[in-house]
Amino acid sequence: MNRKMCDITGYSSDEMLAMCVPDITHPGDREKNQNAFQRVLRGEAPDFRMEKRYILKDGRIAWVNVNMNMIRDPYGQPVRTMATIEDITERKQAEEEHRKLEERLQRAEKMEALGTLAGGVAHDLNNVLGVMVGYSELLMEELPESNPLRKFVDNIYQSSIRGAAIIQDLLTLARRGVSVSEIVDLNRLVFNYLRTPEFEKLKSYNPGVNISTDLQDGLLNIKGSPVHLGKTIMNLVMNAMESISGRGEVTIRTENRYLDHPIQGYDEMREGDYVVLTVSDTGIGISSNDLGKIFEPFYTKKVMGRSGTGLGLAVVWGTVKDHHGYIDVHTEVGKGSVFTLYFPVTREEPEKVEKVVSSVFPMSKGESILVIDDVEGQRELAISMLGRLGYRVEAVAGGEEAVEYLKNKKVDLMILDMIMEPGIDGMETYRRILEINPGQKAIIVSGFSESDRVRKTQEMGAGAFVRKPYILENIGLAIRKELDRK
């Protein structure tokens, strides 16, 4: 030893002289260190070179680079060693930081690519399922309750609705399915989920699992989508319960938390005020090989056919990202997992909204409507639905065609698809039409959630936004409200 060795380890020279190399070597490196030394001692290796860890006197860990040469007598027998030890702790820490940043970047790029793929698939499927939902609904209206075919049509309708829900999961993954606009009480969402038929069904599948809650009083609000946040709670609880074989515990917690400095975990969380949702379980845990893949779509260890679509944690990831939040995951194989979600606090107060529910379809008063949609099946469906409500309906296949149509004709209202390819989108279409007919009434439809371009189009004068697939009552109410608006 020498003075520098004492400086590195924190031990005095007397303490160092009373110790052996294994005493200060990290337990994880001792066998590797001993094996390498023995190879040099036996002449199987010319020298000893190793990066290893020391346990310092204060318990901290330091990385060192050891270069050792064996001094031998004229007969080749080892008599002493000469070692150079370099403290490389800062370099190793920098390498670890770089590795973590690179890992996060790769994860973000991978999820972005998967989201792009999911978004494209969801857009096309939405158009197909939209037609199935719409026509099955029209058929049910035509068939009397006594007709045996009505049951078949209702099954088609319900299956299409479930398919549309899966598409919304894909859109969440694609980061195009969440409209973060409402003031949300997370405690209320947890409370509501635990009283749903879906949760009761989940409990019946897992009778040995006990669910407990620890919801903080005075929880602050967040700004977001109640539908997607509710689905996030459902997916986390479902995963937690199904990770337990036999008896176990699942705990749902909420709390207000202030981070006064960034925290690094699965994500790097910035400082600020957060509402924190934690779902913990005493299940089997997640292996290190699986941990980096758990948020990828269709990556699952569950039994296919029982536990949903394989999009559960992918939806959680997409929802948290769209809410500008963070995810932290701690897990230990055989002991369980803890998923901690951080959502930024909002100081806005919720608005009181009165909902008006009507069981009667709002009918036409003889008005004319122009449907602008690039998908033929969607145009034909809209014509059938709106014709049933008594409207005079025409349809065109794109924005440019709509502009030409309205140069010579007038309509009381347009149904404007927001995303049309190829050609101009809904916002640009509406801008050009306003130059021809200022004050033209319109409602906006899309398979995706409200976007900035939707909101800008509404600022220009367009009315309500209606998400596809078309539901007769939803589209009918939106049209009637816009037409009656002064």
C-alpha angles and dihedrals in degrees: 000000000000138000093277090054089055090049092053098046101033093231124126120243091254090052092048093050090054092055138073127223094258089056092069098031118101111255090238091060102039098090093045090048093049094047092051092048092050092052090054091045091054092047094247092123128034095225145351118258121168145147107220143157128254124202105225125216092258091052097256120129123238128190117224135182111223123199113180131178124197115230111212134189123241089275093056097253117140113248105165144347132233115206135185114203121194124190105231098167095120092049093050091048090051090049091051091050090049091049092051092048091048091049092051091047092050090047092050092047091048093049090046090053092046089048092052090051092046092049093053093048092045093051092055094042091049090060092049095046091042090063091049093050093047100046094042088053091050090048092052090053090054098045119077119232091252094058110105090214091065091075091056092049091048090053090052090049095048092046090050091051090052089048089052089053090055089051089055087055089054090049090051088054089048088055089238101096105070126084105193099200114111131084105244134197104207092198089059091052091052090047092050094047093052088059098051126109088238091061092046089052091049091052091051089056091049107037094161095059119095118208120207131175134208105186116176117235113236093026111181121240128254130203115241153091113309091201095055095039089050090051089049091055090047093050094047093048092046092051092046094051094045092051088067120084109200117336126009149123134264118188128192116199135179128188145156112249134180117206110204092184136021117277123209121215131116082330130022107245121208124222118269145086116315141176106223125209116192126186114184132177141184093227135125095292127221124282120234089246091057100038095081092051104043095102094051115108116259092007100130142144092201128110107269116242097030110062108047132263105321089252098098102108091031087060090048090052094048093046094050092048092049089052090052089244137133138237126216120186126192120179142163123194110248094011107064144253139273121207112194119189122193120202123183114248121243124207093202118115121233118253120236108240124189113210119211114205120195126187092193120081110240106243132211125266091208098285126152124236133194116207114207112193133137094216115081095208091054092050093051091047092051091049091052094046097045092042088057088056090053101255125141101238134194126173137204131190102232150359098272091051090050092053091052091046093053094049088076104021139045130219131188094228142003127217101211123198108214099210117048127163131230106019136024121339129235096273095052090043091054092047092055093045091053088059088058099037115016111207095027109167119231143161122209126230130187142151089231127069125263111300135187090265090053090052092047090051089052090050087056089058108277118137134223127353115231121190120221141269094077114243111191096227095044096050092040094053093046092051094047093048092051094046091049093048111110 
